[in-house]
Amino acid sequence: MLLIAMCVGITFHRFFAWFEPITPYLIFAMLFITYCKIGLKDIRFERFHFYLLAIQLLGSVAIYITLAPLNPIVAQGAMICLLAPTATSAAVITGMLGGDVASLTAYSILANLGVAICGPLFFSVVGSHTGLPFFTSFFLILRQVGPLLILPLVFAGIIERIAPYLHGQIRKRQSLSFYLWALALTVVIAKTISFIIDQPTSGFWVEISVGGCALAICLFQFYIGRKIAGHYHKTVTGGQGLGQKNTVLAIWMSQSYLNPIASIGPGAYVIWQNIVNSYQLWRRQHKSDSGSQ
């Protein structure tokens, strides 16, 4: 499905780029369906969650400050790859790898809340709204990003309490989130490709640099997430929580609030993180097959 979504977005980029305005609604629906999968009363935040969140938020600031003197666009692309919260599909991969799905979901909620609060602050300083007064820019972005990331959690909790049957039916149909993700990925890839094609060829090395930084950041996040969470016997959870990103959200935020070329970062991250996940799943299956012989 990943390959099909990306190929369709690339091939028919002019057509699907027109649907870019629906991306926030697709992200909202994906998060809502995902949050309906869990009972909010069962969520437990753990110490290592806050360590991972610190890396996600402070690391995005550090990488931007480090790279901005070299190239602001590359710095923005790298920053968004660190700042983006955990993917809605991370729980599925975590379960397949034998990790703690409940703990991963708790971190996903924490990461989304962190981005909802800090994202507008970061974008107000380094993004496309820097010409506005700081607080005007901050509240403008907060008004758009905050509800997108927080309201799905609120609505899921309300539905669980006042309409448990409906909540249960949504909970049984988690595959809907997968198809919404595929559609959203098609749209954001189409928008990214359309923008790249319309750019002058002189920006080629900037685009290559953004994609290369995305690879380095992807490998770093999977590694450091596993390393930190390993001390709490949650190695898989930490790796997936920090390394597997909601790239659809990251691309949309890049195109909305940063230089659109920066969206190449999370666009490339889609490929890198799925290569890492494919390797992890192959390795686990290989060990399982070897153990059964």
Secondary structure by P-SEA (a helix, b strand, c coil): caaaaaaaaaaccccccccccaaaaaaaaaaaaaaaccccccccccaaaaaaaaaaaaaaaaaaaacccccaaaaaaaaaaaacccccaaaaaaaaacccaaaaaaaaaaaaaaaaaaaaaaaaaccccccccaaaaaaaaaaaccccccaaaaaaaaaaaccaaaaaaaaacaaaaaaaaaaaaaaaaaaaaaaaaaccccaaaaaaaaaaaaaaaaaaaaaaaaaaaccccaaaaaaaaccccaaaaaaaaaacccccccaaaaaaaaaaaaaaaaaaaaaaaaaaaaaac
